[in-house]
Amino acid sequence: MTPRKDDVCRLDVKVSRDIYDRIEELAKASGAKVHHISNKPIVSPTVLELINIGLAHYGENVPDTSIGNLPETLIDEKIQAAIAPIIAELETVKKL
C-alpha cells in the first residue's frame, strides 16, 4: 500500500561524515538493500529505525528546547552567563 501524501513528510538532515559512515555500517550489518546505481546500502530505513529507537528512549520526556534535558536552574545559569557580557556592554553604552 502506497502511503498518502499526508502520511509522509520529507526530512533533509546534514550529519558529519563520521556519523553517516556509522549509519552506513549499521545498514550493511542489518542487510540493507543496495542502491541500483551507486551500489551503496540504502540507509533511509536504518535512519528511521534509529529515530524510532531515540524517540522510544526519550518517550514522553522529549525536551521542548534545543538546550536538552538540563535542569531549569542550569539552563538559567547558562543563559545568564551567555548574556552577562552583553548586559555589561549595554550598561557601558548607557553611561556614555
N, C-alpha and C positions, 0 to 999 in steps of 0.2 A: 504494500500500500504506500503510495506516494504521500508525504506529509503536505498538508495545506500550507499555503504561504504564511498564514498567521501562526502556524505551529513552529516555525523555524526562524531564527534570527542569525544573520551573519555577524561574525566577530573576528576582526583582524587584530592580532596581538603580535607585538615585537618582543622577542626574547633574545638573550645573549646566545652566541653560538654554542657555548658550553651547555646551556640548558637544552637547546634544540638537539644537540648531539646525544644528550642523555635520553631525551624523549624518543629519538630515533632508535637508540639501542633498546629501549623498552618495547618499542613497536616490533622490532626484529625478533626479540626474545619471545614475544607473545604471538608470533606467527602472522604478523600483519601482511596484507596483500601488497604486492609490488606494483608500482605505477607503471603502466604500459609504455610510457615514453621515457621517463627519467630512470627507470629501473631502481628507484629508491622506495623504501617502505612508505606506505600511506600512513601518516601519523595522526590524522584527524580523530579516528576512533580512540587512539591512545590518549590524546589530549582531552577528549570528552570524558574518558574514564578517570583521568587524573583530576579533572574539575569535579566530577561526582564524588570522588574519594575526599577531596578537600571540603566540599560542601557537607558531606556526611560527618566529617570530623568536627567541623565548626557547629553544625546543627543550627539551632536557634540563636547561637551566640555570635553570628557573623557581625562584625563591627560595622557601625554606620559611618565611621570616619576613616580617612586614609591613615590615621595615626595607629590604628590597630587595637589590640586588646590591652592597652596601657591603662592603669588606674587613673581616675579623674584627677587626682592630686598631681600625679606625674605629668599628665597632659598639661595641666595648668602651669606647672613649673617649666616645662619645655616651651610653652607659648610665652610665658613671662621672660624667660632667658632669651628667646629669639627677638622679642620686641624691645627689650631693655635698651639696646644701643639706639634704636630709632627714637624712643621716647627721650633719651638723653640729648640726642641731636635736636629734636624739636624744642626742648627746653632752652638749649643754647641759642637757637634761632629766635625764640620768643624774646630773649633778653637783648637782642640786637636792636 
